[in-house]
Structures are given as structure tokens and as C-alpha cells.
Amino acid sequence: MLKVHLLADKHVLDRVRGVASNLGQVNTISLEIIQQYQPLLRAYEKDDRLILLHAEEERGTKAGENYMSVVLRTKVTGKRGDGSPYAKSFMRKKLLENSKYATFARNNELFELEAYVYKNVLPLLGHFGPDCILAEPREIIMEDLRSRNFSIWPKREMQDFNHCVAAVQTLASLHASSLALKLKSPEEFYRLTSHLTENVFPPDDKSAIGHFFEQSVLFASASLDSIEAKTERVHRAINFLTSYKGRVAESMRKLLLPQYDDERFWVITHGDTWNNNMMFLHDSTGNVVRVKLIDFQVMRHSSAALDLTYFLYSSAREEVLKNDMDTLIRTYEEYFMHDLRKLDAPERDLEALAKPGWFKRELTRYGLFGFLGALMVLHAIFMDESSAVEYEKNTAQEDFNPEEQSMKEIPLMPEKTERILFVVDHFIQNFVEPK
């Protein structure tokens, strides 16, 4: 991680002001941005003669897409030390302060953890996220992946088979990288993960995002109950969700602890693996050639099953879950083992992981966590833009009380109800052991 001073030297700024003013390309706001970015970019580009001449910022996310931080897209232009033109864009993420919603959600802790991940974890695991040029507890600056033609798949469309395969391969590689470190250098691994604090289901009794998971299951039950012609399939799904009434947080917190003395192969998980936290790079024919992950605020040491079930039930199309689940699980296992071998994981561990059915058992034991997480994020996926904008405005109000917000206020939608029914039924059939 780059360590530089945020303020440029006075003679450098004077030079910027002089050059840029002569070109008529600078204003006060631009200078403020240049003052912060120029020393960072000189270190990032390894060019101590890089000069920024112009900078501008715009909103980095659509209205209604972010309640936890201020995200800005910063575009800078200038000259490299060799005289060639320089133009790039970056994403600046700033801690949202004085917000009751952010306070309730432990935003300070989440932001601090993400900065820690960018500064300490990702440099060890590999290039799974955007390049980061600044990672501090109140501000993170990273490359703008859109400028490199990465894009987010439209969330309401859900991902097709090819995108799911690419996402699963990336998760397998991330997990394998962390497990290889754990198996080869356990002291370093546990030192690294000791700072991955649990802020969704914390051990204390203070407010946290985990509060909303209980509501999301209640709303999912209400959605299914709205179906007039209730088949046996509908009743089974309602009964399954109702069985967790009042104990969703307890159940999920329990799954963050080893249940079968099987922590040996636990990994560093992303923790929030839904569609909008993945960016895809496509070739000229539309094939996926690279996947980058973003938003690392809930990384934790846990079962790999958490990431996979969360992703599949939140983001995969129904036909993919119905027809290709086994293929995706095999794909995960193959890439996981391939990368572990490439990273020289101990042979005795490779032999244990190569036993048939290992990962399917892991999904059965711990997949409930990811499934319940997917139910939560489905509300965000199916929320229309106007409702999302209105909700964002509400979170900024002084009288906003997150604990009093009820999922009952979210309108029932046939499309969402159909998705809920499908994923609940699919999870029961595939990962719930008969009693």
C-alpha cells in the first residue's frame, strides 16, 4: 500500500497553479482536488514529475444506490514526466457522517475494515479488487474500473450461466489464495484476520445491520402468504421461513462459528457477494474475460459456503439455479483446487479437500447464512428507482429511526414474490437435510 503525504509540497502546488493558470484550465475546486491527488498519483504511477492540470468530480453512484458513504468519480488530466498527456478517473469513497442510518449500521467500523482490507489483505491475496491509491479510516480512493470498460451486470436481469461461471471462478480463486496463506503461514494468516471484526452480527448488544435480517425473513414470509392459491410448495416455503421467526440473527451468528470442528479449511470471504459488488470485463464478442470485486466492508474468516450461496441465491437466474447448480459447484471445486496446487498448498491438505462431496457438505452445513443474506438483498434488487431515491432521502432526515423502519412498508411485488418462492424452495431441496 502506498504511503504518501496528502498535501503536495508548496513549490509543486505553485508550479501547478502557474502552469494550469496559463492554460486557463484550473479553478479553486480543481486545485483542491489536485492538492490531494497529485502526490498520491506520483507515487502510484512511479513518476515524481507527473503534473495534474485539471480535476473535476461528479456523483459516482446513482441516487438511491448508496446509504452508507459518499461516492464521487474524480477525473484528472495533466502531463507525465516525459511530457506525454495524462488522463485517468478514480472513485473516491468518503465516510458518511452525521447520519442516523450510518451510525446504526456501524458505518465507522465498516469503513475502517474496508480500508484495512485494501491496505493489508488484498495486497497479500491478489488483484481481486480495483487498484487502491489511498485507504484511510474516513476515505478510500481507488481506480475507476469503468474507465477500463468493466461494468456491473443489470441487477434485475440476474446473471446468466456464463457470468455466474466467471463469478464463481473468481470467488474460488479468492478463497484459495487466502487458504494457501493460512495453511502455509498460519501465524501470519491469523494476525491478518484478527483485524477482520464482525460488524454485521457483533458480539455486543449494540445496533447493527443484522437487525434487518429478521425483518427481511418476515417480509419474505408475508410475500409468500400473499399468494392466493397456496400449493404444497408454497406452504413448505412459508413453514421453513416461519421456523426461523425470532431467531434469524442468532442462527446466522452461530454459523460464523465452526460447528463441526471444521475451521481448518475456512477462508477469507468477501461477505457481500451480490451482483452490484461484481464488475465484469468483456471481450469484443461479449465473453467475460475478468471479474473484479468491490465493497470489502464485511470480509471475514468463515466458511466459503457463505459467499457461494449468497451469490447464487441473490444473483443467478432461475434457469441457472435449476439446471446448472451442480456444474457451478464443480466449477468452484475445480478452480479452488487448481489455485491451491498452483500456490503450493501442503499435499496432505490437498488430499483431504479432494475427497468427493467435501464442498457440498460445507454448503449444507453453512449455506443457510448466505441464503438468508440473499433474502435480505433481494429487497434492494427489486426496489424501483423512485422508491430507492425516496429511501435514501429518508435516511438523511434528522428524525429517521432505523429500528422503527419496517419491511411491511415495502410494497409486495409479484416478480419479487416469485423469486422468493423459487429460492426458498430450491434451497430446501438442495441444502436442507431431512429431519
HELIX and SHEET records of a PDB file:
HELIX    1   1 LYS A   10  LEU A   23  1                                  14    
HELIX    2   2 THR A   28  GLU A   45  1                                  18    
HELIX    3   3 LYS A  100  PHE A  104  1                                   5    
HELIX    4   4 ASN A  107  TYR A  116  1                                  10    
HELIX    5   5 VAL A  117  VAL A  121  3                                   5    
HELIX    6   6 LEU A  122  LEU A  125  1                                   4    
HELIX    7   7 LEU A  145  ARG A  148  5                                   4    
HELIX    8   8 LYS A  155  GLU A  157  5                                   3    
HELIX    9   9 PHE A  161  LYS A  184  1                                  24    
HELIX   10  10 PRO A  186  THR A  193  1                                   8    
HELIX   11  11 HIS A  211  ASP A  225  1                                  15    
HELIX   12  12 GLU A  232  THR A  242  1                                  11    
HELIX   13  13 VAL A  248  LYS A  254  1                                   7    
HELIX   14  14 GLU A  263  PHE A  265  5                                   3    
HELIX   15  15 ASN A  275  ASN A  277  5                                   3    
HELIX   16  16 ALA A  304  SER A  315  1                                  12    
HELIX   17  17 GLU A  318  LYS A  342  1                                  25    
HELIX   18  18 GLU A  347  LEU A  353  1                                   7    
HELIX   19  19 TRP A  358  PHE A  382  1                                  25    
HELIX   20  20 GLU A  385  THR A  395  1                                  11    
HELIX   21  21 PRO A  402  GLU A  404  5                                   3    
HELIX   22  22 MET A  407  GLU A  409  5                                   3    
HELIX   23  23 PRO A  414  PHE A  431  1                                  18    
SHEET    1   A 5 ILE A  51  ARG A  59  0                                        
SHEET    2   A 5 SER A  69  LYS A  79 -1                                        
SHEET    3   A 5 PRO A  85  LEU A  95 -1                                        
SHEET    4   A 5 GLU A 139  GLU A 143 -1                                        
SHEET    5   A 5 CYS A 132  GLU A 136 -1                                        
SHEET    1   B 3 PHE A 150  SER A 151  0                                        
SHEET    2   B 3 MET A 278  HIS A 282 -1                                        
SHEET    3   B 3 VAL A 288  LEU A 293 -1                                        
SHEET    1   C 2 VAL A 267  THR A 269  0                                        
SHEET    2   C 2 ARG A 300  SER A 302 -1                                        
END                                                                             
